[in-house]
Every structure is written in structure tokens, then in C-alpha cells.
Amino acid sequence: MTRFPFSGIFFLVIMSFSSCASENQSFPLVQAIVFPSNDHTHEVLITKEELLQGKRSFETSETFGHRHQVDLKELDVILLLRGLQVEVETNEVLNHKHKLELRLFDF
């Protein structure tokens, strides 16, 4: 099993915008900083559109054969939509969790 060479730094994920080719429209994304735990990290993709549609649970990418779930509370979503940063944790899998810092960038 290959381990990532970092253990004390965070992995910055998702800072750009996704676009819908058919409408040439951009959808703002939530920037997710996923801190490593157990010598690895994950990615998670959350869009403003999903938040506005009521989605509150998101799944991370698979790393070392497992994923985590990220559950946002209603207050988290309100703060994100107001442009504020929120801190959440994933669920526990294989005896570890990951801390996330989330912030919506709506340019």
C-alpha cells in the first residue's frame, strides 16, 4: 500500500468552476480543504446548485479502498451561502475521520 509522503499539511481541492457546455453557464463550487488523517486525504465536490436544491450529504473520493461521508447541517449551508467558511468532519471509517474547511466562491 502506497502512502502519501505528507502527514502534517493539508490537501487543497476544488477551486475552479465547472461549466455546463449546453448553456455555457458556470456553477460556483465549494472550495474544500481536506486535512490528512492516517497518511492520506480525499476529495469532495460540492456545488452551490446542490446546496440550493437541498442536498446535505456528500461522499468523498475513494482512497486506500474507502470513502467518507460529509454531512452538512442546515446552519452550515446558510453560512456557506452567505460566503462564510465552515469546518466539518467526515464520518469515521477504518478508525479515522478527516477535518474539512469549506467555503463557497460565488464570483
DANOR-V376908 format. One record per backbone hydrogen bond with DSSP energy under -0.5 kcal/mol. NH is the residue of the N-H (numbers start at 0). CO is the residue of the C=O. If there is no record, write none. Layout:
BEGIN
[[NH:CO] [NH:CO]]
END
This chain:
BEGIN
[[3:38] [10:33] [11:9] [12:31] [17:26] [19:24] [20:18] [22:19] [23:19] [24:19] [26:17] [27:25] [29:45] [30:28] [30:102] [31:12] [32:30] [32:100] [33:10] [33:31] [34:32] [34:98] [35:8] [36:39] [39:36] [45:43] [47:27] [50:46] [51:47] [52:48] [53:50] [54:49] [57:69] [59:67] [60:42] [62:65] [65:62] [69:57] [70:68] [71:55] [71:69] [76:72] [77:73] [78:74] [79:75] [80:76] [81:77] [82:79] [83:78] [85:101] [87:99] [89:97] [90:68] [92:95] [95:92] [99:87] [100:32] [101:85] [102:30] [104:28] [105:103] [106:104]]
END
